[in-house]
Amino acid sequence: MAAQIVAEKIHCQECPEGSEPYVDPAKCCPVCVPKKNYCKVKNLGEKLLKKGNCTSKKAYPITGCSGMCESSAMATFGQNGYKPMCSCCKPVAFDNFLVSMACSDGTSPYEVKYPVITRCQCSTFTCPSADAAAFDVHTRDTKPKKRSILDELDELDELDQMTKRRRKRRAINLHELGTLADMVRQRRDKMKK
């Protein structure tokens, strides 16, 4: 008689901070996806502050902002450009410390302001919109362009050796395939006459 293990409850990992579960019907456990507009203070520890030959007399917290803020860009009809909508995770509140700096090169001690971030949030800002002309814009042709094997081979100078070999093989194969297709078309045309 064989033993059989029966699981009554599935144990799924909890999603880390800043993400939320998304139930995928094809999977047993939910998938963790980043929360929209999640932004928080990130504490990176404490350390002595340094500027040139000068060092703070005590350690201060090193802080930053971390998260996921929504940004997007939409193509604008008839204007050959796009309209961006941007937001980023950035500090909105600070505690300013007056830090005493001691210098090893004999320079007089001095004080400098040092901000410690206390609150972050996703904040919108103006992104420059641009005409598509400022970018490498490709307009789709209805007919595929035929390129010569020489054009293909000329581009290869910029690529690494392995990629060169693959591209050369591809270019030669495509060239041979194109030549073969042309020969087949010519024979078919002759047979029709």
C-alpha positions in Angstrom: 0.0 0.0 0.0 1.4 3.4 -1.0 1.3 6.5 1.3 -0.2 9.6 0.0 0.3 13.2 1.2 -2.7 15.5 1.2 -2.2 19.2 1.6 -5.2 20.9 3.1 -3.9 24.5 3.0 -1.6 26.1 0.4 1.1 28.3 2.0 2.0 31.2 -0.3 4.7 33.7 0.4 3.6 37.1 1.5 4.2 40.0 -0.8 7.1 42.4 0.2 6.4 45.9 1.2 5.5 48.1 -1.8 3.8 45.3 -3.7 0.4 43.7 -3.6 -0.9 40.2 -4.5 -2.4 39.7 -8.0 -4.4 36.5 -8.4 -3.4 34.7 -11.6 -5.8 31.9 -12.3 -3.0 29.9 -14.0 -0.9 29.9 -10.8 -1.4 28.4 -7.4 -0.2 31.4 -5.4 -0.8 35.1 -6.2 1.9 37.0 -8.0 3.3 40.1 -6.3 3.1 43.3 -8.4 4.3 46.7 -7.5 1.7 49.1 -6.0 1.0 52.2 -8.0 2.2 55.4 -6.5 4.0 53.7 -3.7 6.7 56.0 -2.3 8.4 56.0 1.1 11.5 57.1 3.0 14.4 54.7 2.7 16.8 54.6 5.6 20.3 53.6 4.5 21.9 53.5 7.9 24.1 56.1 9.6 27.6 57.3 8.8 30.1 60.1 9.3 29.6 62.8 6.7 32.7 63.8 4.7 33.5 66.8 2.6 37.1 67.1 1.3 39.4 66.7 4.3 36.6 67.4 6.8 34.5 64.9 8.7 31.4 65.3 10.9 32.0 64.7 14.6 29.1 62.2 14.8 27.2 59.9 12.5 24.0 61.0 10.8 21.2 59.1 9.2 21.5 58.6 5.4 18.0 58.8 3.8 16.4 58.6 0.4 13.1 58.1 -1.3 12.2 54.8 -2.9 9.1 53.6 -4.6 7.1 53.3 -7.8 5.3 56.3 -9.2 3.2 56.3 -12.3 4.5 57.9 -15.5 3.3 57.6 -19.0 3.4 59.1 -22.5 0.7 59.2 -25.1 1.1 59.8 -28.8 -0.6 63.0 -29.9 -2.8 62.7 -33.0 -1.7 64.8 -36.0 1.2 66.5 -34.2 3.9 63.8 -34.7 4.8 63.9 -31.0 3.7 62.8 -27.5 2.3 64.2 -24.3 4.1 63.0 -21.2 2.5 62.5 -17.8 5.2 62.2 -15.2 5.5 61.7 -11.4 8.4 60.6 -9.3 9.1 59.5 -5.8 10.7 62.5 -4.1 11.2 64.1 -0.7 8.5 66.5 0.6 9.6 67.0 4.2 13.1 67.2 5.9 14.7 67.7 9.3 17.7 69.9 8.8 20.7 69.3 11.1 23.5 71.7 11.7 26.5 69.5 11.4 29.9 70.3 13.0 32.8 69.4 10.7 36.3 68.9 11.9 39.1 69.1 9.3 42.4 67.1 9.3 44.3 69.7 7.3 44.3 72.4 9.9 41.3 74.2 8.4 39.1 75.7 11.1 36.1 73.7 12.1 32.8 74.8 10.5 29.1 74.0 10.4 27.0 72.9 7.5 23.3 72.2 7.0 22.4 68.5 6.3 18.9 67.4 5.4 17.4 64.2 6.6 14.3 63.1 4.7 11.3 62.5 6.8 8.5 62.1 4.2 8.3 61.2 0.6 5.5 61.1 -1.9 4.8 60.7 -5.6 4.8 64.2 -7.0 3.9 65.2 -10.5 6.2 67.5 -12.5 6.4 68.9 -15.9 8.1 66.7 -18.4 9.1 68.3 -21.6 7.0 67.0 -24.5 8.7 66.6 -27.8 8.1 66.3 -31.5 8.8 62.9 -32.7 11.3 64.6 -35.0 13.6 64.8 -32.0 13.8 61.0 -31.8 14.6 58.2 -34.2 11.1 57.8 -35.7 10.4 55.0 -38.1 7.5 55.3 -40.5 6.3 51.9 -41.6 6.5 51.3 -45.3 3.9 49.2 -46.9 6.6 47.5 -48.9 9.6 45.9 -47.2 12.9 47.5 -48.2 15.3 45.4 -50.0 18.9 45.9 -48.8 22.0 44.8 -50.6 24.4 42.3 -49.0 27.0 45.0 -49.1 24.9 47.4 -47.0 24.4 44.6 -44.4 28.1 43.8 -44.3 29.1 47.5 -43.9 27.1 47.7 -40.7 29.0 44.8 -39.2 32.1 46.9 -38.4 30.4 48.3 -35.3 29.4 44.9 -33.8 31.3 42.5 -31.7 32.9 39.4 -33.3 30.3 36.9 -32.4 27.4 39.1 -33.5 29.3 39.8 -36.7 29.5 36.1 -37.5 25.8 35.6 -36.9 24.8 38.7 -38.9 27.2 37.6 -41.8 25.6 34.2 -41.9 22.1 35.7 -41.8 23.0 38.3 -44.5 24.5 35.6 -46.8 21.6 33.2 -46.2 19.0 36.0 -46.9 20.9 37.0 -50.0 21.0 33.4 -51.2 17.4 32.9 -50.3 16.5 36.1 -52.2 18.6 35.0 -55.2 16.9 31.5 -55.1 13.4 33.1 -54.9 14.3 35.3 -57.9 15.5 32.3 -59.9 12.2 30.4 -59.1 10.1 33.4 -60.1 12.1 33.7 -63.4 11.6 30.0 -64.2 7.9 30.2 -63.4 7.5 33.2 -65.6 9.3 31.4 -68.5 7.0 28.3 -68.0 3.9 30.5 -68.3 5.0 31.9 -71.6 
